[in-house]
């Protein structure tokens, strides 16, 4: 995946692009990122002054990228301005810095600065955009697990016994079972993505992306959530088993009671017939 708009950057000056990640391509032939999930990358060239003066939007899922040519051709004042712009772009996202040979990246989840030679900029952008999806999905996974913990604590009693009043929790347990399964799927997709096994990726892009992954501690963060995800899966499997067993037992008790009452009624009729005779 190499965005065409960065194929021939201006050698002597900075360039900026507005990047969006969509399910549908807005541009003919727009590149597609396959992992951790298929998305279409749409890029639009933007003036550097307009980019640096933009205000971050909490609802915006796109990002802005500034490219500066590596070397001494860019004024130091511009470099400082762009780095400050990147670090001020998101208060919630940490600043990730990565350097591989002549490529250097300063990244947050909404803004990124790429230093690279002009001929290496497509690979550098490819690495940054793929890493952006990985980092965002990792943060989303962590947020989802925090929500799961809150719900799971309320369902702890289902791990050992189920009462008649708790039978109404089946719908909640079903919902949480589906949610944690989706989280597990996202986890596996993320792990596959950070391994970068796609043979179509360039070596330069993979090296820079690997450094970004290392600096953002994505492996460690995924390792931290792996055991809780498995615990939640096991817990809701057990809760479902308890609820289903209780439901089946209730049905058995009901039918047994019906049979008993029927037999008693039949016996009573026989006794009454004998008394009448």
Steps between C-alpha positions, in 0.01 A plus 500: 500500500672818376292817483550644154492860620834449672669337202677820392517746790643846463868475581559852631192559712254353743183326392187413690215259445164433657447124532174319568439132560174382344320183405431653158754662270437867424779503243539265203776252568537606865737267687366248751649400833426130554594461867394522777176560305432590137466876454538732205748785535389830348758781484460865415781752461466795738699819536762486773380826658139381508608171652702657780216736588229233518322431826465137610149359494390235746263342248753482217632151424744613231849634549734763362850413379785740430803394301835677528803402291784356703812714506577868547258640243218574746521805730542412866207725589269296277618173653428630850159629395400168346625295797309727739190465281526120516547480876211740564265303275376254760503523876386138539743330262868471596762635263684217324840564345682258273818523294631257237807618311397815311131471591359659813139515622326698770150360547175544689166343412384810310821651367834378370826648377720304262863587425632301207679528165250564221538154346431330835192700595241254356637216713519727804138610460391142448662405830344794685149434372510128573638571847224755559232234454689259725542760775139616481365146506723415797369801693143403409564144617626626835195726538265212417663279762449767765129491417499121511648500852215718626237264357686185600506599868122517497481147362743337746218320691417307183830316528378271780121501524191639331179597672157540348533879518826490301348326198423840344877557472520262203456785249782698663727196505427433134587860415825487698594165346468649152688814605795312647512273194527807276776631727684170464470522121639856507785385721598224257478737203723751680759238586508391138538860386796583724679188378490659149490173310343656188741421216393812308651732763836655421796434728544871569138541603515192725818617674362845581163361606675244724687782672178693555338184641798457734497861620122489560537171694218339301629148565510560874155661503348208311669253734343683794144461364539146365445322834201717604338432162541126550373527858190686383436239231529220756279684750217560255524146369453382859219752563320380188539140614358582844203687353424230244527227764268695730252552216504131410464403865205737536334341196559153646350605834202650321429189292557277801250709697249480214538123481468466877187715511352305209566168672355631825193622318456166326542318832246728662249427223551125542449529876185707453362244252561222750332696781196572285464133410 
